[in-house]
């Protein structure tokens, strides 16, 4: 799998998990799930912005 594809998958999965956490936000578990998803979104976007080494 290409690195850009992996970055998009991580970002998309983070968005889905963030949505799930946002619906459960009344509990502490929901807040943790929301933060976990947002962290994945940030890491996926940062991975897309990282310069690729020349092969």
C-alpha positions in Angstrom: 0.0 0.0 0.0 1.3 3.5 -0.8 2.1 5.8 2.0 -0.5 8.3 0.9 -3.2 5.6 0.9 -2.2 4.6 4.4 -2.4 8.3 5.5 -5.9 8.6 4.0 -7.0 5.4 5.7 -5.7 6.5 9.1 -7.4 10.0 8.7 -10.7 8.4 7.6 -10.7 5.9 10.4 -10.0 8.8 12.8 -12.9 10.7 11.5 -15.2 7.7 12.0 -14.0 7.1 15.5 -14.3 10.8 16.3 -17.9 10.7 15.1 -18.6 7.8 17.3 -17.0 9.5 20.3 -19.0 12.7 19.6 -22.3 10.8 19.8 -21.2 9.3 23.2 -19.8 12.5 24.6 -21.9 12.5 27.7 -19.7 9.8 29.3 -16.0 9.9 30.0 -15.5 6.9 27.7 -17.0 8.9 24.8 -14.7 11.8 25.5 -11.7 9.4 25.4 -12.9 7.9 22.1 -13.3 11.3 20.6 -9.8 12.3 21.6 -8.4 9.0 20.3 -10.1 9.6 16.9 -8.9 13.2 16.7 -5.4 12.1 17.4 -5.6 9.7 14.5 -6.9 12.5 12.2 -3.9 14.7 13.2 -1.4 11.9 12.8 -2.8 11.0 9.4 -2.6 14.6 8.1 0.9 15.1 9.5 2.0 11.9 7.7 0.6 13.3 4.4 2.6 16.5 4.9 5.9 14.7 5.7 8.4 14.8 2.9 9.0 11.5 1.2 12.6 10.3 0.9 14.0 9.8 -2.6 14.6 6.2 -3.6 
